[in-house]
């Protein structure tokens, strides 16, 4: 295939959501509490739709099954990644995700969930929860059962353009006033540990998953930090944030015309700001802030022209 697949995202209403996805990217939101944009998704809980002409309105989850060669993987393999935008208008629940082995056994064969965050924007005093202060499982349970969340939870300050890697087993939560791009394994398995005793519109507290969470939380907490590698290519500044077993993630900052070689795997792209054109075989494809696309495997040499910042990922 010699053309990109542009995608229409799926939006999710959340108790902690707001309107920043509309304010930042011009999306038409389903409600004033829209927390998630599933931008590149082939998950059964919400699959983005292909809007490239030939495949218009075909959901990515079905498209991947009938055209596995586009992605360079054999028929029957699960699409491995999911790209989201998150508007944390309120604090998210404190949660943890299982790894592949645990999810296979306890979640009907689903994938585990290792993820990463790129902070697009946040308020001046923003922070998030990443890890905990317990040294043993007994210590963790004591602090949790006594309600000493300040003593248990590890909070860190954040600023825009920060990148964080969040392996499965990491206790974590985004906090109020944060707009994030998240790249993760294709999973929707979450174990809530603490939800601030909030109630939904029906006056009910959301379910916690303490037993499963305690089986998968990494204790003591271990930080996994990747040092960004920056290089300049033509009119692009390429920042490589992570190259792990689950995904590789880059930021491309384009100013002018930048040429990229053919790639053997597919690339997932999200335009964070600005506008530009993908040019391949003499054909131009416009992309603006809020656009999401897939460049198929063996797409061939291409260029991006304009002034824009994109997040690029692949397995």
Helices and strands as residue ranges (DSSP letters): E 5-8, E 10-18, H 20-25, E 34-40, E 42-43, E 46-47, E 49-50, G 53-55, E 58-59, H 60-66, G 68-70, E 81-88, E 94-96, H 100-106, E 115-122, E 127-132, H 137-145, H 149-152, E 153-157, E 163-166, E 172-174, E 178-185, E 191-194, H 210-216, E 229-233, E 236-243, E 248-260, E 267-280, E 283-288, E 292-295, E 302-314
